[in-house]
């Protein structure tokens, strides 16, 4: 067993715990992300507003993927959709 396989095996229980946390507290995490974004936007006086909102959206998307991991009804399959566009040839 290689190092990568060994790490995956040891981290699997932690990933399951994070997914369970995300499912149980999804609303609270989204609210916290929104409050943090507002606080940073206020401290920077709106200078980085577009970047803050973009980052917040990505963080919410990642939380959604974690919360619905293995939920076949949410994505139509067990693998979440990729955020990156397909490569062009």
C-alpha positions as a Python dict, from the first residue, in 0.01 Angstrom:
ca = {
    (1, 'X'): (0, 0, 0),
    (2, 'X'): (142, 335, -102),
    (3, 'X'): (156, 650, 105),
    (4, 'X'): (-141, 802, -77),
    (5, 'X'): (-359, 495, -17),
    (6, 'X'): (-250, 486, 347),
    (7, 'X'): (-345, 853, 397),
    (8, 'X'): (-683, 804, 228),
    (9, 'X'): (-760, 510, 454),
    (10, 'X'): (-672, 706, 767),
    (11, 'X'): (-859, 1021, 662),
    (12, 'X'): (-1181, 848, 553),
    (13, 'X'): (-1340, 861, 903),
    (14, 'X'): (-1259, 1233, 933),
    (15, 'X'): (-1416, 1301, 592),
    (16, 'X'): (-1731, 1120, 703),
    (17, 'X'): (-1746, 1327, 1022),
    (18, 'X'): (-1708, 1651, 827),
    (19, 'X'): (-1982, 1544, 587),
    (20, 'X'): (-2212, 1459, 877),
    (21, 'X'): (-2140, 1796, 1039),
    (22, 'X'): (-2212, 1974, 712),
    (23, 'X'): (-2546, 1794, 680),
    (24, 'X'): (-2656, 1870, 1035),
    (25, 'X'): (-2544, 2234, 1045),
    (26, 'X'): (-2570, 2347, 684),
    (27, 'X'): (-2782, 2653, 761),
    (28, 'X'): (-2556, 2769, 1042),
    (29, 'X'): (-2244, 2733, 827),
    (30, 'X'): (-2403, 2933, 543),
    (31, 'X'): (-2506, 3202, 791),
    (32, 'X'): (-2152, 3214, 933),
    (33, 'X'): (-1999, 3244, 587),
    (34, 'X'): (-2237, 3526, 504),
    (35, 'X'): (-2158, 3713, 827),
    (36, 'X'): (-1784, 3670, 773),
    (37, 'X'): (-1814, 3800, 417),
    (38, 'X'): (-2008, 4104, 536),
    (39, 'X'): (-1752, 4177, 809),
    (40, 'X'): (-1458, 4154, 569),
    (41, 'X'): (-1641, 4364, 310),
    (42, 'X'): (-1709, 4628, 572),
    (43, 'X'): (-1347, 4630, 694),
    (44, 'X'): (-1216, 4667, 339),
    (45, 'X'): (-1478, 4935, 266),
    (46, 'X'): (-1611, 4744, -34),
    (47, 'X'): (-1279, 4750, -220),
    (48, 'X'): (-1277, 4370, -269),
    (49, 'X'): (-1651, 4315, -269),
    (50, 'X'): (-1661, 4114, -592),
    (51, 'X'): (-1379, 3883, -479),
    (52, 'X'): (-1538, 3836, -136),
    (53, 'X'): (-1873, 3741, -285),
    (54, 'X'): (-1706, 3507, -533),
    (55, 'X'): (-1514, 3334, -256),
    (56, 'X'): (-1824, 3310, -40),
    (57, 'X'): (-2015, 3149, -325),
    (58, 'X'): (-1738, 2894, -378),
    (59, 'X'): (-1725, 2815, -7),
    (60, 'X'): (-2103, 2766, 2),
    (61, 'X'): (-2079, 2538, -302),
    (62, 'X'): (-1812, 2330, -133),
    (63, 'X'): (-2027, 2302, 179),
    (64, 'X'): (-2323, 2194, -31),
    (65, 'X'): (-2112, 1923, -196),
    (66, 'X'): (-1994, 1803, 146),
    (67, 'X'): (-2343, 1810, 293),
    (68, 'X'): (-2494, 1615, 6),
    (69, 'X'): (-2208, 1371, -46),
    (70, 'X'): (-2355, 1037, -146),
    (71, 'X'): (-2703, 1186, -182),
    (72, 'X'): (-2797, 1059, -531),
    (73, 'X'): (-3108, 1277, -552),
    (74, 'X'): (-2915, 1603, -518),
    (75, 'X'): (-2672, 1556, -807),
    (76, 'X'): (-2822, 1273, -1007),
    (77, 'X'): (-2528, 1052, -916),
    (78, 'X'): (-2281, 988, -639),
    (79, 'X'): (-2010, 1211, -791),
    (80, 'X'): (-2058, 1587, -747),
    (81, 'X'): (-2036, 1799, -1062),
    (82, 'X'): (-1705, 1967, -1135),
    (83, 'X'): (-1672, 2345, -1105),
    (84, 'X'): (-1415, 2360, -1382),
    (85, 'X'): (-1513, 2371, -1748),
    (86, 'X'): (-1414, 2078, -1968),
    (87, 'X'): (-1076, 2110, -2140),
    (88, 'X'): (-1071, 2243, -2494),
    (89, 'X'): (-868, 2073, -2763),
}
